[in-house]
Amino acid sequence: MPSNVELFLRALGRHFRADQLLVNKQALSLYSFDASPYFGQPAAVFFPESTQEVANFLSMAAKFKVETLPRGAGTNLSGGTVPKRGQVIICLSRMRHILAIDWEREYAVVEPGVTNLELQRAVEAKGYMFAPDPGSMNVATIGGHVAENAGGMRCVKYGVTRDHILGLELVTAEGKIFRLGKLALLDGKYAINSRVNTANLVDLIVGSEGTLGVVTQVMVKLLKKPAAYKTLLCSFNDLRQAGDAVSGVIKAGIVPAAMEIIDQKLTRAIDDFVGLGLPRDTQALLLIELDGWEADLSVQMEHLMQILHANGVTRVDLATDSKEREQIWLARRSVNGALGRIKPYYMVQDVTVPRHKVATMIQKVEEIGKKYGVTIGLLAHAGDGNLHPHLLYSDRERELPQIEAAAEEIFQATVKLEGTLSGEHGIGIEKRPYLNLVFRPAELEFLQAVKDAFDPCRLLNLDKAI
Ligand SMILES: Cc1cc2nc3c(=O)[nH]c(=O)nc-3n(C[C@H](O)[C@H](O)[C@H](O)COP(=O)(O)OP(=O)(O)OC[C@H]3O[C@@H](n4cnc5c(N)ncnc54)[C@H](O)[C@@H]3O)c2cc1C
């Protein structure tokens, strides 16, 4: 007798074009992983082209009681799109239209498969930007940003995805379509909905990691690009000094757009990879970018230099033009590509501590690396306390248990410092076993009840996040 999944796939075959459904085993293996170390073969991949197709797909899946999960570009680092239970993937990559841009009210409405880069390119000529800028922005989708509440380099000053979403359209696991927040469609035109306030529901969906519904349209805020930038690459003899400099900057009330720490291992790997002539002998690089009006920046620069010197900076390279600024950013954005020069595999952590505890956390990470004999490359969106220790390894079978043990100790150290497991990469599969470090059982039950309210039959992206 055919299984539910087989019956479902047959039904899909009758409703949709053949090129919208992938069932070939070899091709499916391309969807068995994301940017995390996990794998799981999907039963099939479906490519919808409209909200209605998403709704039809999900209501059919509910009827056949078949599990599904949404996927954007598959760049998440926590296993959020890995079909561990053999689910059918709903891949939003063909829903890639920018539906509206309203320059006066400063918003855009986009489909979920639009990449961050596509959105930036569509608005930059008019002097606008979409503030979230994860390292993966060239390929990651806005739907994926919403589901992960993605951050990025600029989030010290501009906040994370949640701060830039005005409204969205959601299809529930049962195939019902809702518009939430300020997203409205009046006489066929997108408009700001000021009648009903469902902004809190938008907040609930942002960061829910594809467990509560499939996002099919997103209304994003557009911000005017800053008039001027000061971009500095600062060298330190000690990682902790760089961490202390970050705390000093924050304490002084200066709010840079970005403050990123890169350790020596990663600096050298990047330099080998892109050959930019980075200071290879420095123990820690601190990339700082100030943005705003030129006159304000000069005053901030004076204070900033005092703080850097007070914390032992050994060298400051200031970008003198936009080309040099781009090169500094190229260095930062090349980290992940460069990692392979050290070891072939990595597991990246995303722990976040109060900003004044960044230096202490850096020290803890170093100690844990030594204790477990694990090579750790440290990168940090230090300005918002978000550390990315990259745990590097060569032999999956042999070294993974050691890596996971070191990761667990990093989580424990974070919680002791009043931090949290994830600043921006999500819980996914990876951090699920450690949720009890930060939530009590009753709180986890409450989160499950929220999930059940949206997905009563428990079919959407199960065993992730909660
Ligand atoms: C090199 C590199 C650098 C990175 N840098 C950063 C960084 O600086 N900051 C940061 O925050 N993240 C970063 N990331 C992580 C990742 O790129 C982001 O989380 C990104 O937003 C994921 O987008 P995506 O389109 O790849 O989503 P996917 O990986 O496809 O999906 C992510 C999650 O969202 C769900 N999902 C996807 N689309 C939808 C939808 N339409 N509706 C509902 N749920 C959906 C999925 O089920 C999954 O749980 C980085 C990743 C890499 C590989």
The ligand as a MOL file (V3000), in Angstrom:
LIG
                    3D

  0  0  0     0  0            999 V3000
M  V30 BEGIN CTAB
M  V30 COUNTS 53 58 0 0 0
M  V30 BEGIN ATOM
M  V30 1 C 29.0490 32.6180 5.5810 0
M  V30 2 C 27.8290 32.8850 6.4140 0
M  V30 3 C 27.7410 34.0710 7.1060 0
M  V30 4 C 26.6140 34.3430 7.8820 0
M  V30 5 N 26.5480 35.5240 8.5500 0
M  V30 6 C 25.4710 35.7930 9.2970 0
M  V30 7 C 25.4070 37.0270 10.0330 0
M  V30 8 O 26.3120 37.8420 9.9900 0
M  V30 9 N 24.2940 37.2500 10.7610 0
M  V30 10 C 23.2580 36.3520 10.8190 0
M  V30 11 O 22.2710 36.6140 11.4860 0
M  V30 12 N 23.3090 35.1860 10.1410 0
M  V30 13 C 24.3770 34.8810 9.3920 0
M  V30 14 N 24.4250 33.6940 8.7170 0
M  V30 15 C 23.2910 32.7310 8.8460 0
M  V30 16 C 22.2450 32.7970 7.7140 0
M  V30 17 O 22.8190 33.2470 6.5120 0
M  V30 18 C 21.0450 33.6640 8.0690 0
M  V30 19 O 20.3170 33.0830 9.1280 0
M  V30 20 C 20.0730 33.8820 6.9030 0
M  V30 21 O 19.0860 34.8000 7.2740 0
M  V30 22 C 19.3900 32.5950 6.4350 0
M  V30 23 O 18.7160 32.8770 5.2130 0
M  V30 24 P 18.4150 31.7110 4.1720 0
M  V30 25 O 17.6580 32.2710 3.0410 0
M  V30 26 O 19.6450 30.9940 3.8110 0
M  V30 27 O 17.4710 30.7750 5.0540 0
M  V30 28 P 17.5150 29.1950 5.2070 0
M  V30 29 O 18.8200 28.7500 5.7250 0
M  V30 30 O 17.0250 28.5530 3.9840 0
M  V30 31 O 16.4120 29.0020 6.3390 0
M  V30 32 C 16.6440 29.4380 7.6470 0
M  V30 33 C 15.4260 29.1180 8.5290 0
M  V30 34 O 14.3430 29.8730 8.0690 0
M  V30 35 C 13.2420 29.0570 7.7040 0
M  V30 36 N 12.6750 29.7030 6.5240 0
M  V30 37 C 13.3020 30.0200 5.3610 0
M  V30 38 N 12.4620 30.6740 4.5510 0
M  V30 39 C 11.2850 30.7950 5.2190 0
M  V30 40 C 10.0270 31.3720 4.9110 0
M  V30 41 N 9.7990 31.9780 3.7650 0
M  V30 42 N 9.0410 31.2790 5.8280 0
M  V30 43 C 9.2490 30.6730 7.0270 0
M  V30 44 N 10.4170 30.1040 7.3600 0
M  V30 45 C 11.4230 30.1650 6.4740 0
M  V30 46 C 13.8260 27.6780 7.4900 0
M  V30 47 O 12.8940 26.6640 7.7690 0
M  V30 48 C 14.9910 27.6630 8.4680 0
M  V30 49 O 14.5320 27.2870 9.7430 0
M  V30 50 C 25.5500 33.3910 7.9490 0
M  V30 51 C 25.6580 32.1930 7.2400 0
M  V30 52 C 26.7850 31.9230 6.4940 0
M  V30 53 C 26.8590 30.6250 5.7380 0
M  V30 END ATOM
M  V30 BEGIN BOND
M  V30 1 1 1 2
M  V30 2 1 2 3
M  V30 3 2 2 52
M  V30 4 2 3 4
M  V30 5 1 4 5
M  V30 6 1 4 50
M  V30 7 2 5 6
M  V30 8 1 6 7
M  V30 9 1 6 13
M  V30 10 2 7 8
M  V30 11 1 7 9
M  V30 12 1 9 10
M  V30 13 2 10 11
M  V30 14 1 10 12
M  V30 15 2 12 13
M  V30 16 1 13 14
M  V30 17 1 14 15
M  V30 18 1 14 50
M  V30 19 1 15 16
M  V30 20 1 16 17
M  V30 21 1 16 18
M  V30 22 1 18 19
M  V30 23 1 18 20
M  V30 24 1 20 21
M  V30 25 1 20 22
M  V30 26 1 22 23
M  V30 27 1 23 24
M  V30 28 2 24 25
M  V30 29 1 24 26
M  V30 30 1 24 27
M  V30 31 1 27 28
M  V30 32 2 28 29
M  V30 33 1 28 30
M  V30 34 1 28 31
M  V30 35 1 31 32
M  V30 36 1 32 33
M  V30 37 1 33 34
M  V30 38 1 33 48
M  V30 39 1 34 35
M  V30 40 1 35 36
M  V30 41 1 35 46
M  V30 42 1 36 37
M  V30 43 1 36 45
M  V30 44 2 37 38
M  V30 45 1 38 39
M  V30 46 1 39 40
M  V30 47 2 39 45
M  V30 48 1 40 41
M  V30 49 2 40 42
M  V30 50 1 42 43
M  V30 51 2 43 44
M  V30 52 1 44 45
M  V30 53 1 46 47
M  V30 54 1 46 48
M  V30 55 1 48 49
M  V30 56 2 50 51
M  V30 57 1 51 52
M  V30 58 1 52 53
M  V30 END BOND
M  V30 END CTAB
M  END
